[in-house]
Amino acid sequence: MEYFSQPMSTEPKLSFKQQQLIVRENAIVDATNQLLAKKGFDLMTMDEVAAEVGIAKASLYKHFPSKEALAAAAMIQLLENTLAFVRGLPADQAAIDQLKSVLQWALLTRMKGGLPTLPAENTSLRETLLNNTRYINRLMDLNELMGELIEKARAEGAIHKDLPTDVVLFTIYARSCDPTLDYLRMNEQYNEEQVIDFLITTCFNGLH
């Protein structure tokens, strides 16, 4: 009789304390995400994040030394979630429909309060993000994946051949943060599905 042993994992097992730290950091990032989406970076405070998680502010600083570091962690989480979504799209789906699915997912995420709002003109925040290797790598990965989809959609005739890839890419990114969504939701004349459909239609089909 032959016996087959299961392959041994080469990854070191995390201690209970390490697992607790990871769970707490995830809770901190989730709370930061919600507060950034609700209030924005400038109005969010470290006190609010600590209160939301239910920990002392001193404990919060042990995980993240600044508000900028918190925002960077929230952006990294968003990028990783977006990458997972893009990589999970059906391979047999037309590229233009994949791009529409990405925007739909982003808008739904925003409606649920999971899309952080960051000011573009904040110098310290910008420097923190640009100096964060993990953030830059995730952003480059996402831009590359989205760029491939855009070029494929152009080759399939679904995107105007004269539109540069980066113009299309940042148009989609901008639409995911478009304040039109908030105005239409406050109007209460349209349901969430209609609002998302309007934004996707105007992004990809224009106004004609």
ABEGO torsion letter per residue (X at the ends): XBBBBBBBBABBBBBAAAAAAAAAAAAAAAAAAAAAAAAEAAABBAAAAAAAAGBBAAAAAAABABAAAAAAAAAAAAAAAAAAAAAABBAABBAAAAAAAAAAAAAAAAAAGABBBBBAABAAAAAAAAABAAAAAAAAAAAAAAAAAAAAAAAAGABBAABBAAAAAAAAAAAAABAAAAAAAAAGABBAAAAAAAAAAAAAAEAX
